[in-house]
Amino acid sequence: MHTLADLRAGKLAGSKRLDLSCGLTAFPDEIFSLSDSLEVLNLSDNRLTELPADLHRLKHLKVLFCSNNLFTRLPEALGQCEQLFFVGFKACRISQVPPRSLPPRLRSLVLTDNCIESLPEELGQFEHLQKLMLAGNRLHGLPPSIAACQRLELVRIASNNFRQLPQWLLQMPALAWLAFAGNPLNDIHTEEPIRQIPWSQLTLHQVLGEGASGIIQRAQWLDGAGSTEEVAVKLYKGDLTSDGSPLNEMAACIAAGRHPHLIPVEGEVFGHPQQARGLVMQLISPRFATLARPPSLESCTRDVYDGTRLRFDTVLRMATGIASACRHLHDRGINHGDLYAHNILFEENGESLLGDFGAAAFYPDVQTGRTLERIEVRALGILLGELLACCDASDGETAELRGLQQQCVQPDVMCRPSFAAVERALSSL
């Protein structure tokens, strides 16, 4: 984190990124001293209510974070920033999104956890839009004009007021990741019975990981019969995430049940002293590694692989396992919503586990579910393309898999194969 004192003293001259969180109530003019270099500006966690009308003086600005401020209106100054492609105003108090506030090169718009009831029709004019994150607002619908945004791939509309999913949205050719839990959609989910594990039987140890929805810790479980087991405990936060409510994630994780390529859930935490909700899960072997890192600002909707190389048999086994897990979920009326390599654990031999149900949702109805499945098949197709790019095999060896991958990502949603068909095809290779 940078300081205002260093900025004023000229110590940050030439910086491409600036992070200022120091209780700001007004935009510091000194930021303009970086106009020839600044590309990423992070003003999150301040008390700002507006931005200067001449923000476009930051002529190289590409990314702007302004989360956890006091804005009630998306600033119109953004619309004049010609290089700006990422706009992040999470957890402000925004209720208005003027058309003029949208920059011409907009790719990622993050307005999670605000007070927005409607969006401007002009949003459909932004041909570069790939990521639209709107969870935790008051939306009843989306402008149909967005159907013109043919590159739109990721949409988060969880925890709003949608009573049905827009049909035009479900037919968008590039859409692959959709989160919509926590809306009054009358989903067809029924509660699944699950073992209740008393908090008193659990002894927590080191933190294994922490995400937006909760913290995972290694733990020892001493059950009523006196046997001891090493497990992982995930305690959920109550806060809204960019994907939706952690409690919706928990419900989907329970409903998913058992599958060889899902992380097994042993039970639900019962009797936590602060009434925290949590799950007890099987402890995963350290032999498993995360397949990739989440998308960067530049890659937008694509994971980052850091030079990973894979054998063809590893790719094939991994793809078959993940397709099988997805078929299992959709058979149970669950849309994962975040089918990405960064949510997959794998071993060198291709053994794999699909995790992170933060964007998962239950089918609103069977017919819509068929379409949701084909949308998620595109996500699998994108994953297959990434695995093929990491694969040490000849074009001849991978030809059939490439053909299947192309079927999965074709723009006509309902012409894509089902997960069952993909699993069969992969098993036959």
Residue pairs with C-beta under 8 A, 6 or more apart in sequence:
1 19
1 20
1 21
2 12
2 15
2 18
2 19
2 20
3 20
3 22
4 20
4 22
4 24
4 28
4 30
6 12
7 18
7 20
7 28
7 30
7 31
7 33
8 30
10 33
12 18
12 34
13 33
13 34
13 37
14 34
14 36
14 37
15 34
15 37
15 38
16 37
16 38
16 39
16 40
17 38
17 39
17 40
17 41
17 42
18 31
18 34
18 38
18 40
18 41
18 42
19 42
20 28
20 31
20 42
20 43
20 46
21 42
21 43
21 44
21 45
21 46
22 46
23 46
23 47
24 43
24 46
24 47
24 48
25 46
25 47
25 48
25 49
26 48
27 43
27 48
27 50
27 51
27 52
29 52
31 38
31 41
31 58
32 57
32 58
34 58
35 57
35 58
35 59
35 60
36 59
36 60
37 60
38 58
38 60
38 61
39 60
39 61
39 62
39 63
39 83
40 61
40 62
40 63
40 65
40 297
41 58
41 61
41 63
41 64
41 65
42 65
43 64
43 65
43 66
43 69
44 65
44 66
44 67
44 68
44 69
44 88
45 67
45 68
45 69
46 68
46 69
47 69
47 70
48 66
48 69
48 70
48 71
49 69
49 70
49 71
49 72
50 71
50 75
51 66
51 75
51 77
51 78
52 77
53 76
53 77
54 77
55 61
55 75
55 77
55 78
55 80
55 81
56 77
56 80
56 81
56 82
58 81
59 82
59 83
60 83
61 81
61 83
61 84
62 83
62 84
62 85
62 86
62 297
63 84
63 85
63 86
63 88
63 297
64 78
64 81
64 84
64 86
64 87
64 88
65 88
66 88
66 89
66 92
67 88
67 89
67 90
67 91
67 92
67 110
68 90
68 91
68 92
69 89
69 92
70 92
70 93
71 89
71 92
71 93
71 94
72 92
72 93
72 94
72 95
72 96
72 115
73 94
73 95
73 96
73 97
73 98
73 101
74 87
74 89
74 94
74 96
74 97
74 98
74 101
74 111
75 101
76 98
76 100
76 101
77 101
78 84
78 87
78 101
78 102
78 103
79 99
79 100
79 101
79 102
79 103
79 104
80 103
81 103
82 103
82 104
82 105
83 105
84 103
84 105
84 106
85 103
85 105
85 106
85 107
85 108
85 128
86 107
86 108
86 110
86 297
87 102
87 103
87 106
87 108
87 109
87 110
88 108
88 110
89 110
89 111
89 114
90 110
90 111
90 112
90 113
90 114
90 133
90 242
91 112
91 113
91 114
92 114
93 114
93 115
94 111
94 114
94 115
94 116
95 114
95 115
95 116
95 117
96 116
97 111
97 116
97 119
97 120
98 120
99 120
99 121
99 122
99 123
102 109
102 120
102 122
102 123
102 126
104 126
105 128
106 126
106 128
106 129
107 128
107 129
107 130
107 131
107 300
108 130
108 131
108 133
108 297
108 300
109 129
109 131
109 132
109 133
110 131
110 133
110 242
111 133
111 134
111 137
112 133
112 134
112 135
112 136
112 137
112 156
112 240
112 241
112 242
113 135
113 136
113 137
113 240
114 136
114 137
115 137
115 138
116 134
116 137
116 138
116 139
117 137
117 138
117 139
117 140
118 139
118 140
118 141
118 143
119 134
119 139
119 142
119 143
120 143
121 143
121 145
122 145
123 129
123 143
123 145
123 146
123 149
124 143
124 144
124 145
124 146
124 147
124 148
124 149
125 145
125 148
126 149
127 148
127 149
127 150
127 151
128 151
129 146
129 149
129 151
129 152
130 151
130 152
130 153
130 154
130 174
130 300
130 301
131 152
131 153
131 154
131 300
131 301
132 146
132 152
132 154
132 155
132 156
133 154
133 155
133 156
133 242
134 155
134 156
134 157
134 160
135 156
135 157
135 158
135 159
135 160
135 179
135 182
135 240
135 241
135 242
135 243
135 244
136 158
136 159
136 160
136 240
136 244
137 159
137 160
138 160
138 161
139 157
139 160
139 161
139 162
140 160
140 161
140 162
140 163
141 162
141 166
142 157
142 166
142 169
144 166
144 168
146 152
146 168
146 169
147 168
147 169
147 171
147 172
149 172
150 172
150 173
150 174
151 174
152 172
152 174
152 175
153 174
153 175
153 176
153 177
153 301
154 175
154 176
154 177
154 178
154 301
155 169
155 175
155 177
155 178
155 179
156 178
156 179
156 242
156 243
156 244
156 359
157 178
157 179
157 180
157 183
158 179
158 180
158 181
158 182
158 183
158 243
158 244
158 245
158 248
158 359
158 361
159 181
159 182
159 183
159 240
159 244
159 245
160 182
160 183
161 183
161 184
162 180
162 183
162 184
162 185
163 183
163 184
163 185
164 185
164 364
165 180
165 185
165 364
165 368
169 175
169 178
170 368
170 371
170 372
170 375
170 413
171 371
171 413
172 413
173 411
173 412
173 413
174 378
174 411
175 375
175 378
175 413
176 301
176 339
176 375
176 376
176 378
176 379
176 381
176 382
177 301
177 337
177 338
177 339
177 340
177 359
177 379
178 335
178 337
178 359
178 372
178 375
179 243
179 244
179 337
179 338
179 358
179 359
179 360
179 361
180 244
180 335
180 337
180 361
181 244
181 245
181 248
181 249
181 252
181 337
181 359
181 360
181 361
181 362
182 244
182 245
182 248
185 364
186 364
186 365
187 333
187 361
187 362
187 363
187 364
188 333
188 362
188 363
188 364
188 365
188 366
189 251
189 255
189 333
189 362
189 363
192 254
192 255
192 257
194 254
194 265
194 267
194 268
195 266
195 267
195 268
196 267
196 268
196 270
197 221
197 223
197 266
197 267
197 268
197 269
197 270
197 280
198 270
198 271
199 269
199 270
199 271
199 272
199 273
200 271
201 221
201 222
201 223
201 224
202 219
202 220
202 221
202 222
202 231
202 233
202 269
202 280
203 219
203 220
203 222
204 217
204 218
204 219
204 233
205 217
205 218
205 219
205 220
206 217
206 218
207 215
207 216
207 217
208 216
208 217
208 218
208 232
209 215
209 216
210 216
211 356
211 358
212 237
212 239
212 241
212 242
212 243
212 358
213 236
213 237
213 241
213 243
213 246
213 249
213 358
214 234
214 235
214 236
214 237
214 246
214 278
215 234
215 235
215 237
216 232
216 233
216 234
217 232
217 233
217 235
218 230
218 231
218 232
218 283
219 230
219 231
219 232
219 233
219 280
220 228
220 229
220 230
220 231
221 228
221 229
221 230
221 231
221 266
221 280
222 228
223 229
230 283
231 266
231 280
231 281
231 282
231 283
232 280
232 281
232 282
232 283
232 284
233 269
233 278
233 279
233 280
233 281
234 278
234 279
234 281
235 269
235 272
235 276
235 277
235 278
236 246
236 247
236 249
236 250
236 276
236 277
236 278
236 279
237 246
238 246
238 247
239 246
241 358
243 249
243 337
243 338
243 358
243 359
244 358
244 359
244 361
246 277
246 358
247 277
248 360
248 361
249 357
249 358
249 359
249 360
250 277
250 279
250 357
251 362
252 334
252 357
252 360
252 361
252 362
253 265
253 279
253 357
253 360
254 265
254 268
254 279
255 332
255 334
255 362
256 262
256 265
256 328
256 329
256 332
256 334
256 357
256 360
257 328
257 332
258 264
259 324
259 325
259 328
260 321
260 324
261 321
261 322
261 324
261 325
261 352
261 353
261 354
262 325
262 328
262 353
262 354
262 355
263 281
263 282
263 284
263 345
263 353
263 355
264 281
264 282
265 279
265 280
265 281
265 282
266 280
266 281
266 282
267 279
267 280
268 277
268 278
268 279
268 280
269 276
269 277
269 278
269 279
269 280
272 278
284 345
284 353
287 347
288 345
288 346
288 347
288 351
288 353
289 345
289 346
289 347
290 342
290 344
290 345
291 303
291 305
291 308
291 318
291 341
291 342
291 344
291 345
291 346
291 352
292 303
292 304
292 305
292 306
292 308
292 340
292 341
292 342
292 344
292 386
293 303
293 304
293 305
293 306
293 342
294 303
294 304
294 340
294 342
295 301
295 302
295 303
295 304
296 304
302 382
302 386
303 340
303 341
303 342
303 386
305 341
305 386
305 389
305 390
308 390
309 390
309 391
309 392
310 318
310 387
310 390
310 391
310 392
311 391
311 392
311 393
312 391
312 392
312 393
312 397
312 398
313 350
314 346
314 348
314 349
314 350
315 350
315 387
315 388
315 390
315 391
315 393
315 401
316 350
316 401
316 426
316 429
317 349
317 350
317 351
317 352
318 344
318 346
318 350
318 351
318 352
318 387
319 380
319 383
319 384
319 387
319 401
319 426
320 423
320 426
320 427
321 350
321 351
321 352
322 339
322 344
322 352
322 354
322 380
322 383
323 380
323 419
323 422
323 423
323 426
324 423
325 354
326 336
326 339
326 354
326 376
326 377
326 380
326 419
327 418
327 419
327 420
327 422
327 423
329 335
329 336
329 360
330 369
330 372
330 373
330 376
330 418
330 419
333 362
333 363
333 366
333 369
334 360
334 361
334 362
334 363
335 360
335 361
335 362
335 363
335 369
335 372
335 373
335 375
335 376
336 354
336 357
336 359
336 360
336 376
337 358
337 359
337 360
337 361
337 376
338 356
338 357
338 358
338 359
338 360
339 354
339 376
339 379
339 380
339 383
340 379
340 383
341 383
341 386
341 387
343 354
343 355
343 356
344 352
344 353
344 354
344 355
345 352
345 353
345 355
346 352
346 353
363 369
363 372
370 414
371 413
371 414
373 418
373 419
374 413
374 414
374 416
374 418
375 413
376 419
377 408
377 416
377 417
377 418
377 419
377 422
378 408
378 409
378 413
378 416
380 408
380 419
380 422
381 405
381 406
381 407
381 408
381 409
381 416
382 409
384 401
384 404
384 405
384 408
385 405
385 409
388 398
388 401
388 402
388 405
391 398
395 402
400 429
401 426
401 429
404 417
404 422
404 425
404 426
407 416
407 417
408 416
408 417
408 422
409 416
410 416
417 425
